[in-house]
Amino acid sequence: MQSHLTEISKAIKKGIPVHAYNWWPITSNREWGHPFDPNTDFGLYYVDLDNEPALKRIIHDKITD
């Protein structure tokens, strides 16, 4: 995520009018055919559907790095 924000900052410094940035999706999402785990999930939060009956959202490491 930091690399995305760095590029947005560069664009703003070049005078590109960035009014908003949306990271899609905010919760779990993955491509078909990949295993269902945090390594293939590209949401900001991971939901472990197999082992978390309460469907607790777990923040991805990529957010805290």
PDB file of N, CA, C and O in Angstrom, chain B, residues numbered from 101:
ATOM      1  N   MET B 101       0.820  -1.179   0.000  1.00  0.00           N
ATOM      2  CA  MET B 101       0.000   0.000   0.000  1.00  0.00           C
ATOM      3  C   MET B 101       0.875   1.258   0.000  1.00  0.00           C
ATOM      4  O   MET B 101       0.533   2.250  -0.644  1.00  0.00           O
ATOM      5  N   GLN B 102       1.992   1.222   0.713  1.00  0.00           N
ATOM      6  CA  GLN B 102       2.859   2.395   0.785  1.00  0.00           C
ATOM      7  C   GLN B 102       3.344   2.810  -0.598  1.00  0.00           C
ATOM      8  O   GLN B 102       3.435   4.003  -0.888  1.00  0.00           O
ATOM      9  N   SER B 103       3.657   1.842  -1.453  1.00  0.00           N
ATOM     10  CA  SER B 103       4.128   2.187  -2.797  1.00  0.00           C
ATOM     11  C   SER B 103       3.038   2.906  -3.599  1.00  0.00           C
ATOM     12  O   SER B 103       3.342   3.798  -4.391  1.00  0.00           O
ATOM     13  N   HIS B 104       1.783   2.528  -3.401  1.00  0.00           N
ATOM     14  CA  HIS B 104       0.670   3.206  -4.074  1.00  0.00           C
ATOM     15  C   HIS B 104       0.572   4.662  -3.605  1.00  0.00           C
ATOM     16  O   HIS B 104       0.424   5.578  -4.414  1.00  0.00           O
ATOM     17  N   LEU B 105       0.657   4.857  -2.295  1.00  0.00           N
ATOM     18  CA  LEU B 105       0.556   6.208  -1.752  1.00  0.00           C
ATOM     19  C   LEU B 105       1.735   7.076  -2.180  1.00  0.00           C
ATOM     20  O   LEU B 105       1.580   8.279  -2.389  1.00  0.00           O
ATOM     21  N   THR B 106       2.912   6.467  -2.309  1.00  0.00           N
ATOM     22  CA  THR B 106       4.080   7.192  -2.796  1.00  0.00           C
ATOM     23  C   THR B 106       3.849   7.685  -4.216  1.00  0.00           C
ATOM     24  O   THR B 106       4.172   8.829  -4.537  1.00  0.00           O
ATOM     25  N   GLU B 107       3.294   6.831  -5.066  1.00  0.00           N
ATOM     26  CA  GLU B 107       3.027   7.220  -6.452  1.00  0.00           C
ATOM     27  C   GLU B 107       1.962   8.310  -6.537  1.00  0.00           C
ATOM     28  O   GLU B 107       2.047   9.199  -7.385  1.00  0.00           O
ATOM     29  N   ILE B 108       0.970   8.244  -5.671  1.00  0.00           N
ATOM     30  CA  ILE B 108      -0.056   9.297  -5.641  1.00  0.00           C
ATOM     31  C   ILE B 108       0.590  10.624  -5.240  1.00  0.00           C
ATOM     32  O   ILE B 108       0.290  11.664  -5.825  1.00  0.00           O
ATOM     33  N   SER B 109       1.464  10.588  -4.256  1.00  0.00           N
ATOM     34  CA  SER B 109       2.165  11.785  -3.823  1.00  0.00           C
ATOM     35  C   SER B 109       2.995  12.377  -4.956  1.00  0.00           C
ATOM     36  O   SER B 109       3.019  13.595  -5.135  1.00  0.00           O
ATOM     37  N   LYS B 110       3.672  11.531  -5.718  1.00  0.00           N
ATOM     38  CA  LYS B 110       4.456  11.998  -6.870  1.00  0.00           C
ATOM     39  C   LYS B 110       3.554  12.671  -7.896  1.00  0.00           C
ATOM     40  O   LYS B 110       3.904  13.714  -8.448  1.00  0.00           O
ATOM     41  N   ALA B 111       2.396  12.074  -8.149  1.00  0.00           N
ATOM     42  CA  ALA B 111       1.457  12.646  -9.126  1.00  0.00           C
ATOM     43  C   ALA B 111       0.982  14.024  -8.676  1.00  0.00           C
ATOM     44  O   ALA B 111       0.908  14.950  -9.484  1.00  0.00           O
ATOM     45  N   ILE B 112       0.664  14.163  -7.405  1.00  0.00           N
ATOM     46  CA  ILE B 112       0.203  15.448  -6.869  1.00  0.00           C
ATOM     47  C   ILE B 112       1.305  16.503  -7.016  1.00  0.00           C
ATOM     48  O   ILE B 112       1.034  17.643  -7.394  1.00  0.00           O
ATOM     49  N   LYS B 113       2.550  16.112  -6.714  1.00  0.00           N
ATOM     50  CA  LYS B 113       3.673  17.047  -6.836  1.00  0.00           C
ATOM     51  C   LYS B 113       3.888  17.488  -8.285  1.00  0.00           C
ATOM     52  O   LYS B 113       4.399  18.580  -8.533  1.00  0.00           O
ATOM     53  N   LYS B 114       3.500  16.638  -9.243  1.00  0.00           N
ATOM     54  CA  LYS B 114       3.612  16.982 -10.665  1.00  0.00           C
ATOM     55  C   LYS B 114       2.434  17.829 -11.143  1.00  0.00           C
ATOM     56  O   LYS B 114       2.392  18.247 -12.300  1.00  0.00           O
ATOM     57  N   GLY B 115       1.482  18.079 -10.248  1.00  0.00           N
ATOM     58  CA  GLY B 115       0.346  18.918 -10.597  1.00  0.00           C
ATOM     59  C   GLY B 115      -0.886  18.169 -11.071  1.00  0.00           C
ATOM     60  O   GLY B 115      -1.849  18.787 -11.525  1.00  0.00           O
ATOM     61  N   ILE B 116      -0.868  16.850 -10.972  1.00  0.00           N
ATOM     62  CA  ILE B 116      -2.045  16.060 -11.355  1.00  0.00           C
ATOM     63  C   ILE B 116      -3.088  16.207 -10.244  1.00  0.00           C
ATOM     64  O   ILE B 116      -2.784  15.968  -9.076  1.00  0.00           O
ATOM     65  N   PRO B 117      -4.312  16.598 -10.601  1.00  0.00           N
ATOM     66  CA  PRO B 117      -5.338  16.847  -9.580  1.00  0.00           C
ATOM     67  C   PRO B 117      -5.949  15.550  -9.038  1.00  0.00           C
ATOM     68  O   PRO B 117      -6.950  15.060  -9.559  1.00  0.00           O
ATOM     69  N   VAL B 118      -5.340  15.010  -8.001  1.00  0.00           N
ATOM     70  CA  VAL B 118      -5.857  13.797  -7.365  1.00  0.00           C
ATOM     71  C   VAL B 118      -6.837  14.233  -6.281  1.00  0.00           C
ATOM     72  O   VAL B 118      -6.444  14.854  -5.293  1.00  0.00           O
ATOM     73  N   HIS B 119      -8.102  13.908  -6.469  1.00  0.00           N
ATOM     74  CA  HIS B 119      -9.134  14.331  -5.511  1.00  0.00           C
ATOM     75  C   HIS B 119      -9.504  13.211  -4.544  1.00  0.00           C
ATOM     76  O   HIS B 119     -10.020  13.469  -3.456  1.00  0.00           O
ATOM     77  N   ALA B 120      -9.243  11.977  -4.937  1.00  0.00           N
ATOM     78  CA  ALA B 120      -9.593  10.846  -4.072  1.00  0.00           C
ATOM     79  C   ALA B 120      -8.787   9.627  -4.498  1.00  0.00           C
ATOM     80  O   ALA B 120      -8.270   9.562  -5.613  1.00  0.00           O
ATOM     81  N   TYR B 121      -8.693   8.673  -3.595  1.00  0.00           N
ATOM     82  CA  TYR B 121      -8.039   7.397  -3.883  1.00  0.00           C
ATOM     83  C   TYR B 121      -8.842   6.317  -3.195  1.00  0.00           C
ATOM     84  O   TYR B 121      -9.142   6.426  -2.006  1.00  0.00           O
ATOM     85  N   ASN B 122      -9.192   5.287  -3.923  1.00  0.00           N
ATOM     86  CA  ASN B 122     -10.008   4.203  -3.386  1.00  0.00           C
ATOM     87  C   ASN B 122      -9.263   2.880  -3.548  1.00  0.00           C
ATOM     88  O   ASN B 122      -8.966   2.453  -4.664  1.00  0.00           O
ATOM     89  N   TRP B 123      -8.971   2.249  -2.434  1.00  0.00           N
ATOM     90  CA  TRP B 123      -8.347   0.912  -2.488  1.00  0.00           C
ATOM     91  C   TRP B 123      -9.471  -0.097  -2.558  1.00  0.00           C
ATOM     92  O   TRP B 123     -10.271  -0.197  -1.627  1.00  0.00           O
ATOM     93  N   TRP B 124      -9.547  -0.838  -3.633  1.00  0.00           N
ATOM     94  CA  TRP B 124     -10.608  -1.810  -3.803  1.00  0.00           C
ATOM     95  C   TRP B 124     -10.034  -3.186  -3.665  1.00  0.00           C
ATOM     96  O   TRP B 124      -8.989  -3.456  -4.257  1.00  0.00           O
ATOM     97  N   PRO B 125     -10.624  -4.041  -2.951  1.00  0.00           N
ATOM     98  CA  PRO B 125     -11.750  -3.911  -2.038  1.00  0.00           C
ATOM     99  C   PRO B 125     -11.259  -3.720  -0.609  1.00  0.00           C
ATOM    100  O   PRO B 125     -10.088  -3.947  -0.305  1.00  0.00           O
ATOM    101  N   ILE B 126     -12.153  -3.307   0.247  1.00  0.00           N
ATOM    102  CA  ILE B 126     -11.765  -3.112   1.642  1.00  0.00           C
ATOM    103  C   ILE B 126     -11.714  -4.442   2.399  1.00  0.00           C
ATOM    104  O   ILE B 126     -10.921  -4.592   3.328  1.00  0.00           O
ATOM    105  N   THR B 127     -12.547  -5.399   2.011  1.00  0.00           N
ATOM    106  CA  THR B 127     -12.524  -6.700   2.679  1.00  0.00           C
ATOM    107  C   THR B 127     -12.135  -7.788   1.687  1.00  0.00           C
ATOM    108  O   THR B 127     -11.893  -7.506   0.513  1.00  0.00           O
ATOM    109  N   SER B 128     -12.077  -8.993   2.144  1.00  0.00           N
ATOM    110  CA  SER B 128     -11.560 -10.133   1.388  1.00  0.00           C
ATOM    111  C   SER B 128     -12.078 -10.209  -0.039  1.00  0.00           C
ATOM    112  O   SER B 128     -13.264 -10.025  -0.312  1.00  0.00           O
ATOM    113  N   ASN B 129     -11.156 -10.484  -0.920  1.00  0.00           N
ATOM    114  CA  ASN B 129     -11.466 -10.742  -2.316  1.00  0.00           C
ATOM    115  C   ASN B 129     -10.293 -11.516  -2.886  1.00  0.00           C
ATOM    116  O   ASN B 129      -9.160 -11.327  -2.444  1.00  0.00           O
ATOM    117  N   ARG B 130     -10.532 -12.359  -3.831  1.00  0.00           N
ATOM    118  CA  ARG B 130      -9.453 -13.130  -4.446  1.00  0.00           C
ATOM    119  C   ARG B 130      -9.862 -13.564  -5.835  1.00  0.00           C
ATOM    120  O   ARG B 130     -11.029 -13.466  -6.215  1.00  0.00           O
ATOM    121  N   GLU B 131      -8.903 -14.036  -6.576  1.00  0.00           N
ATOM    122  CA  GLU B 131      -9.172 -14.527  -7.925  1.00  0.00           C
ATOM    123  C   GLU B 131      -9.581 -15.996  -7.865  1.00  0.00           C
ATOM    124  O   GLU B 131      -9.129 -16.741  -6.995  1.00  0.00           O
ATOM    125  N   TRP B 132     -10.428 -16.397  -8.786  1.00  0.00           N
ATOM    126  CA  TRP B 132     -10.848 -17.798  -8.865  1.00  0.00           C
ATOM    127  C   TRP B 132      -9.638 -18.681  -9.091  1.00  0.00           C
ATOM    128  O   TRP B 132      -8.709 -18.300  -9.805  1.00  0.00           O
ATOM    129  N   GLY B 133      -9.644 -19.858  -8.487  1.00  0.00           N
ATOM    130  CA  GLY B 133      -8.590 -20.840  -8.693  1.00  0.00           C
ATOM    131  C   GLY B 133      -7.425 -20.724  -7.731  1.00  0.00           C
ATOM    132  O   GLY B 133      -6.537 -21.576  -7.735  1.00  0.00           O
ATOM    133  N   HIS B 134      -7.410 -19.684  -6.905  1.00  0.00           N
ATOM    134  CA  HIS B 134      -6.349 -19.545  -5.912  1.00  0.00           C
ATOM    135  C   HIS B 134      -6.836 -20.083  -4.581  1.00  0.00           C
ATOM    136  O   HIS B 134      -8.039 -20.080  -4.318  1.00  0.00           O
ATOM    137  N   PRO B 135      -5.919 -20.549  -3.732  1.00  0.00           N
ATOM    138  CA  PRO B 135      -6.336 -21.020  -2.411  1.00  0.00           C
ATOM    139  C   PRO B 135      -6.950 -19.881  -1.597  1.00  0.00           C
ATOM    140  O   PRO B 135      -6.679 -18.704  -1.833  1.00  0.00           O
ATOM    141  N   PHE B 136      -7.774 -20.266  -0.646  1.00  0.00           N
ATOM    142  CA  PHE B 136      -8.466 -19.287   0.190  1.00  0.00           C
ATOM    143  C   PHE B 136      -7.613 -19.014   1.420  1.00  0.00           C
ATOM    144  O   PHE B 136      -7.805 -19.646   2.459  1.00  0.00           O
ATOM    145  N   ASP B 137      -6.673 -18.078   1.313  1.00  0.00           N
ATOM    146  CA  ASP B 137      -5.816 -17.735   2.440  1.00  0.00           C
ATOM    147  C   ASP B 137      -5.319 -16.297   2.297  1.00  0.00           C
ATOM    148  O   ASP B 137      -5.507 -15.688   1.244  1.00  0.00           O
ATOM    149  N   PRO B 138      -4.685 -15.739   3.342  1.00  0.00           N
ATOM    150  CA  PRO B 138      -4.273 -14.342   3.296  1.00  0.00           C
ATOM    151  C   PRO B 138      -3.250 -14.030   2.207  1.00  0.00           C
ATOM    152  O   PRO B 138      -3.128 -12.877   1.793  1.00  0.00           O
ATOM    153  N   ASN B 139      -2.517 -15.031   1.739  1.00  0.00           N
ATOM    154  CA  ASN B 139      -1.498 -14.794   0.720  1.00  0.00           C
ATOM    155  C   ASN B 139      -2.087 -14.514  -0.660  1.00  0.00           C
ATOM    156  O   ASN B 139      -1.414 -13.928  -1.507  1.00  0.00           O
ATOM    157  N   THR B 140      -3.320 -14.918  -0.895  1.00  0.00           N
ATOM    158  CA  THR B 140      -3.944 -14.684  -2.199  1.00  0.00           C
ATOM    159  C   THR B 140      -5.100 -13.700  -2.097  1.00  0.00           C
ATOM    160  O   THR B 140      -5.784 -13.432  -3.085  1.00  0.00           O
ATOM    161  N   ASP B 141      -5.312 -13.177  -0.933  1.00  0.00           N
ATOM    162  CA  ASP B 141      -6.403 -12.244  -0.676  1.00  0.00           C
ATOM    163  C   ASP B 141      -5.888 -10.825  -0.856  1.00  0.00           C
ATOM    164  O   ASP B 141      -4.839 -10.489  -0.306  1.00  0.00           O
ATOM    165  N   PHE B 142      -6.591  -9.976  -1.608  1.00  0.00           N
ATOM    166  CA  PHE B 142      -6.086  -8.629  -1.822  1.00  0.00           C
ATOM    167  C   PHE B 142      -6.968  -7.538  -1.243  1.00  0.00           C
ATOM    168  O   PHE B 142      -6.918  -6.396  -1.698  1.00  0.00           O
ATOM    169  N   GLY B 143      -7.763  -7.872  -0.259  1.00  0.00           N
ATOM    170  CA  GLY B 143      -8.508  -6.839   0.461  1.00  0.00           C
ATOM    171  C   GLY B 143      -7.645  -6.234   1.548  1.00  0.00           C
ATOM    172  O   GLY B 143      -6.590  -6.776   1.878  1.00  0.00           O
ATOM    173  N   LEU B 144      -8.078  -5.121   2.106  1.00  0.00           N
ATOM    174  CA  LEU B 144      -7.337  -4.515   3.211  1.00  0.00           C
ATOM    175  C   LEU B 144      -7.486  -5.320   4.489  1.00  0.00           C
ATOM    176  O   LEU B 144      -6.609  -5.314   5.353  1.00  0.00           O
ATOM    177  N   TYR B 145      -8.611  -6.013   4.593  1.00  0.00           N
ATOM    178  CA  TYR B 145      -8.870  -6.892   5.730  1.00  0.00           C
ATOM    179  C   TYR B 145      -9.131  -8.290   5.220  1.00  0.00           C
ATOM    180  O   TYR B 145      -9.735  -8.462   4.160  1.00  0.00           O
ATOM    181  N   TYR B 146      -8.685  -9.292   5.959  1.00  0.00           N
ATOM    182  CA  TYR B 146      -8.864 -10.691   5.609  1.00  0.00           C
ATOM    183  C   TYR B 146      -9.927 -11.291   6.512  1.00  0.00           C
ATOM    184  O   TYR B 146      -9.952 -11.022   7.713  1.00  0.00           O
ATOM    185  N   VAL B 147     -10.803 -12.101   5.939  1.00  0.00           N
ATOM    186  CA  VAL B 147     -11.807 -12.822   6.711  1.00  0.00           C
ATOM    187  C   VAL B 147     -11.556 -14.315   6.500  1.00  0.00           C
ATOM    188  O   VAL B 147     -11.672 -14.811   5.379  1.00  0.00           O
ATOM    189  N   ASP B 148     -11.214 -15.029   7.565  1.00  0.00           N
ATOM    190  CA  ASP B 148     -10.930 -16.460   7.487  1.00  0.00           C
ATOM    191  C   ASP B 148     -12.247 -17.228   7.551  1.00  0.00           C
ATOM    192  O   ASP B 148     -12.726 -17.571   8.631  1.00  0.00           O
ATOM    193  N   LEU B 149     -12.821 -17.491   6.388  1.00  0.00           N
ATOM    194  CA  LEU B 149     -14.128 -18.141   6.332  1.00  0.00           C
ATOM    195  C   LEU B 149     -14.104 -19.582   6.819  1.00  0.00           C
ATOM    196  O   LEU B 149     -15.127 -20.101   7.265  1.00  0.00           O
ATOM    197  N   ASP B 150     -12.948 -20.235   6.739  1.00  0.00           N
ATOM    198  CA  ASP B 150     -12.853 -21.637   7.151  1.00  0.00           C
ATOM    199  C   ASP B 150     -12.698 -21.817   8.660  1.00  0.00           C
ATOM    200  O   ASP B 150     -13.146 -22.824   9.210  1.00  0.00           O
ATOM    201  N   ASN B 151     -12.072 -20.860   9.332  1.00  0.00           N
ATOM    202  CA  ASN B 151     -11.721 -21.062  10.734  1.00  0.00           C
ATOM    203  C   ASN B 151     -12.252 -20.005  11.695  1.00  0.00           C
ATOM    204  O   ASN B 151     -12.009 -20.100  12.898  1.00  0.00           O
ATOM    205  N   GLU B 152     -12.964 -19.012  11.201  1.00  0.00           N
ATOM    206  CA  GLU B 152     -13.448 -17.934  12.053  1.00  0.00           C
ATOM    207  C   GLU B 152     -14.969 -17.830  11.938  1.00  0.00           C
ATOM    208  O   GLU B 152     -15.476 -17.109  11.079  1.00  0.00           O
ATOM    209  N   PRO B 153     -15.709 -18.556  12.808  1.00  0.00           N
ATOM    210  CA  PRO B 153     -17.166 -18.560  12.701  1.00  0.00           C
ATOM    211  C   PRO B 153     -17.803 -17.182  12.872  1.00  0.00           C
ATOM    212  O   PRO B 153     -18.886 -16.936  12.340  1.00  0.00           O
ATOM    213  N   ALA B 154     -17.154 -16.288  13.601  1.00  0.00           N
ATOM    214  CA  ALA B 154     -17.708 -14.944  13.796  1.00  0.00           C
ATOM    215  C   ALA B 154     -17.373 -14.024  12.618  1.00  0.00           C
ATOM    216  O   ALA B 154     -17.817 -12.877  12.581  1.00  0.00           O
ATOM    217  N   LEU B 155     -16.589 -14.527  11.653  1.00  0.00           N
ATOM    218  CA  LEU B 155     -16.184 -13.760  10.466  1.00  0.00           C
ATOM    219  C   LEU B 155     -15.485 -12.455  10.840  1.00  0.00           C
ATOM    220  O   LEU B 155     -15.720 -11.403  10.244  1.00  0.00           O
ATOM    221  N   LYS B 156     -14.625 -12.559  11.839  1.00  0.00           N
ATOM    222  CA  LYS B 156     -13.853 -11.412  12.303  1.00  0.00           C
ATOM    223  C   LYS B 156     -12.927 -10.910  11.192  1.00  0.00           C
ATOM    224  O   LYS B 156     -12.280 -11.706  10.512  1.00  0.00           O
ATOM    225  N   ARG B 157     -12.869  -9.613  11.014  1.00  0.00           N
ATOM    226  CA  ARG B 157     -11.959  -9.012  10.038  1.00  0.00           C
ATOM    227  C   ARG B 157     -10.565  -8.902  10.653  1.00  0.00           C
ATOM    228  O   ARG B 157     -10.397  -8.397  11.763  1.00  0.00           O
ATOM    229  N   ILE B 158      -9.585  -9.377   9.919  1.00  0.00           N
ATOM    230  CA  ILE B 158      -8.196  -9.351  10.366  1.00  0.00           C
ATOM    231  C   ILE B 158      -7.440  -8.415   9.434  1.00  0.00           C
ATOM    232  O   ILE B 158      -7.445  -8.605   8.218  1.00  0.00           O
ATOM    233  N   ILE B 159      -6.791  -7.409  10.003  1.00  0.00           N
ATOM    234  CA  ILE B 159      -6.068  -6.447   9.173  1.00  0.00           C
ATOM    235  C   ILE B 159      -4.861  -7.117   8.516  1.00  0.00           C
ATOM    236  O   ILE B 159      -4.128  -7.859   9.170  1.00  0.00           O
ATOM    237  N   HIS B 160      -4.657  -6.855   7.236  1.00  0.00           N
ATOM    238  CA  HIS B 160      -3.526  -7.430   6.505  1.00  0.00           C
ATOM    239  C   HIS B 160      -2.227  -6.774   6.922  1.00  0.00           C
ATOM    240  O   HIS B 160      -2.204  -5.604   7.304  1.00  0.00           O
ATOM    241  N   ASP B 161      -1.145  -7.534   6.847  1.00  0.00           N
ATOM    242  CA  ASP B 161       0.176  -6.995   7.144  1.00  0.00           C
ATOM    243  C   ASP B 161       0.517  -5.827   6.221  1.00  0.00           C
ATOM    244  O   ASP B 161       1.230  -4.908   6.623  1.00  0.00           O
ATOM    245  N   LYS B 162       0.011  -5.859   4.983  1.00  0.00           N
ATOM    246  CA  LYS B 162       0.347  -4.802   4.028  1.00  0.00           C
ATOM    247  C   LYS B 162      -0.164  -3.440   4.485  1.00  0.00           C
ATOM    248  O   LYS B 162       0.311  -2.418   3.991  1.00  0.00           O
ATOM    249  N   ILE B 163      -1.112  -3.397   5.408  1.00  0.00           N
ATOM    250  CA  ILE B 163      -1.625  -2.146   5.934  1.00  0.00           C
ATOM    251  C   ILE B 163      -0.691  -1.591   6.999  1.00  0.00           C
ATOM    252  O   ILE B 163      -0.494  -0.380   7.092  1.00  0.00           O
ATOM    253  N   THR B 164      -0.121  -2.476   7.797  1.00  0.00           N
ATOM    254  CA  THR B 164       0.693  -2.031   8.921  1.00  0.00           C
ATOM    255  C   THR B 164       2.171  -1.908   8.563  1.00  0.00           C
ATOM    256  O   THR B 164       2.949  -1.395   9.367  1.00  0.00           O
ATOM    257  N   ASP B 165       2.575  -2.360   7.390  1.00  0.00           N
ATOM    258  CA  ASP B 165       4.002  -2.263   6.976  1.00  0.00           C
ATOM    259  C   ASP B 165       4.394  -0.834   6.723  1.00  0.00           C
ATOM    260  O   ASP B 165       5.541  -0.561   6.371  1.00  0.00           O
TER     261      ASP B 165
END
